[in-house]
Amino acid sequence: MNKRKTRETPPPAKNTNIKELLGAWRVSFDPDLVITALTHRSFAFEAGGIEHNERLEFLGDSVLSIIVTDYLFRHYPEVSEATLSRMRGAIVSERTLAQVARGLNLGDFILLGKGENLTGGRDRDSILCDVMEAMIGATYLSFGLETTRSIVETHLSRFLDNAVELGKSSDYRTTLQEYCAELGYGEPLYDAVGSGPDHQRVFHSTVSIDGEIAGEGSGTSKKLAKSEAAKQAYFKLTKRESDAGTS
């Protein structure tokens, strides 16, 4: 008789003091909901299929977007829609949210599967960003919009205050789209494929303009890969236009 292979027990978080986390988060709510927000799908699978944080992440992403959009609309009344879009993109980006997460030592509290834990998942931008969004979603479920707004604006304050400068350089997808429209090119079209195991997933993206590949990029998420591809394409186009203007 074949012996049934049992799943390995996933490792615990580096820090299991939920009160410490909630103190840093600045509001306290149901510990079970906190645990769900901290549970990566790799841990959930190894633990036998328990609930993970992806639904909370989905909710938190939308709540974060409306809070940041509302803040920028009210605090920057003279800024155009296009610029507001770039500013928002910079603030809700994976990189920004990961920086905030590191300031809260959020990585120490995340529940990760063995593979993610061994390969640096606690400090990976994509995972830190997802847990930030899940914590925002959990806060919204517990307290509603106004308390969540206060928490988000507190933790993102330095980025909100510097939104104009951040928006100038970080949202290359929007910048590329506007530049293509200005030059009369077609809409940039993106394609992204992932490779590797779940705990070391890498995405490669291309962006095509008028049927030709104009840029390529890689990253730990589709969003990052597409942003890198857009950045390459933007600088390639601007150089080409500059060279054409001086010839």
N, C-alpha and C positions, 0 to 999 in steps of 0.2 A: 504493500500500500504506500502510495506517495504521501509524504508528509506535506501538510499545507504550510506554505511560507507565510510567516507572520510579518506584519509591517513593523519597522523599527519605531521605537518611541521617539517622537521629535524632541529636540532640546528645549529647555525652558528659556524664557527671556533672560537677558543679562541682569535686568532689574525688574523685580516683581512687585515693587512697592507702588501700587496704583495711587495711593494717597499722595505720594511725591509727584507723580505725573500730573494729577489733577490740580495740585497746588501750582505747578508751573503753567498749566493750561488756564488757570484762574477761574474755574467753575467746576463744581463737583456734581456728578450724576451717577446713575446706576452702574456699578462696577461690571456687571455682566455685559452691558452695552459697550463699555470701554474695552473689555476683552475682545468682543467681536470686532471692534474698530481696529484693534491691534493684530488681529489674526490674518496672516497671509495665507493664500490658498495652498501653498506648499505645506504649511503646518497643518491646515485643516485636512488635507488628504492623508497625511501620515498619521493623524490622530483618529482616523476612521470616518472621515467625512463630516466633521462638525461645521458649523456655520463660519464663513469667513467674511472679510470686510468689503467685498466688491460691490454689494448693493449699497452699503453706506457710502462708499467712495463715489458711486454714481450720483447719489443724492447730494453729497457734499460739494461735488464739482459744480452742480447747478446753483446751489445756494451761494457758494463763493462767487460765482460769476455775477449774480444779481447784486450782491453786496458791493463788490468792487465797481461794477458799472454804475450803481447809484452814487457811490462816493465820488467817483471821477466826474460824473455829470454835475453834481452839486458844487464841487470844489474847483472845477476848471470850466467856468461858464463861457469863456472866450475861445475854447479849443474846438477845432473841427471834429466831425464824426470820425474821419479817417485817423486823425491823431489820437482820439480817445480810444479807438479800436487797438492801435499799437500799444498805447499805455496799458490798457487792460491785459493784452496778450503778454506783456512783460511781467506784470504783477502776478497773474495766475499761472505762470509758466512752471514747468517741472523744476527748473533750476532755482527759481525764487522760493518755491514751497519747500524744497529740500534744504535750503539755507535756514529757513525758519525752523524746520524740524530739527536740524542740528543744534540750533540755539536752545531748544527745549530738551535736548538729549533724548529725543523720541526714539532713535534707533535702538537704544538699550532696552526699550519696553516691548519691541515688536516680537511676535511669535512667528518664527520662521522654521521651515523644514530643514532637514540636515544639510542638504545640498546648498541651499541659499545661505544658511548660517556659515558654512565653511568657505564660501566664495565671496564673502564681503557684502552680503545682502543688506546688512544693517546700515551700511553707509552708501547704498546705491541710490542715486537721485530718484529713479522711477519708483522704488519701493517707499522711500521717505515721502515723496509727493502723494502717493496713493493713501498712505496712512494719515497724512495731514487732512486730505479730503474726507476720509472716513471719520476722523474725529470731528470735523466740521458738520458732517451729516448727523452724527450721533448727538452733537450739541443742539442742532436744529430740532431733532425729534424730541429731545428732552425739554427744551425751553422756548422753542419758536424763534422767529426771525430776529427780534430786537436784541435778545441776549447774545445770539450768535453773531449779529452785526458787531456788537461791542467787543467780543472776543477776537473776531477776525481783524477788526480795525486796530486793536491793540497789538496783536502779533505781527501785523503787516505794516505798522505805522511808518517805519523808515523807508519802505518801498513806496507806499502811497505818497509820502512827502516828496519823493524823488521821481515821481511817475513820468514827468516830462522827459527827463534825461534818459530814463530807462527805455521809454518808448521809441527813442530815436534810433536805437541800435539793435534791439533784441528780437523784434518780430519781423524776421526776414521774409516770411511768407506773405504778409500783408504788403511789405515794402516792394517785393518782387511783383505782386499783382498790380499794384498802382503804377509801377514803372512800365510794365508791359502795356497797360491801358494807355499810358501817356505816349508810348511809341507806336501804338496801333497794332501791337501783337495780339495773338489770341490768348485765351485764359491759360495760365500754367496748369498742367495736368500732372498729378503725382501718382507714383506707384511705389508700394513698399512691401517687402517680403521679409519674413523672419527666419532665422536659422539658429540651431543649437538647442540644448535642453532648456527647460523652463528656468532653471536657476542661473543660466548663462546665456539668455536669449539676446541675440543681436539682430537689429533690423537694418536693412539697406534700402535706400530710397533713391529714385530718380525723378527728375522733374523735366517735362517736355514742354517746349514752346513752339507752336506752329509745326508740330510733328517731329521736331528734333530734340534729342536729349541735351539739355542745357546745363544740368548740374546733377551731382550725385552726393550722397551723404550717408553716414552710418551713425547708429546710436543705440542705446539700451531700450528705446521705445520708438514707436512709429512717429510720434510727435517730434522727437529730437532728430531722427533721421531725415524727416521732411524739411525741418528747419535748416539743417546743414546743407541739404541739396539746394534749397532756395537761396541760401547765402552764397554758395558757389556760383549759382546761375546769375544772381544779381551782380556780383562783381565781374563776372565774365561779360555780361551785357554792357555794363557801364564802361568797361575798358574798351570794348569793341566800338561803342558809340563815340568814346573819347578819341580813339585812334582814327575813326572815320572823319571826325571833325577837324583833325589836324593834318589830314592827308591832302 
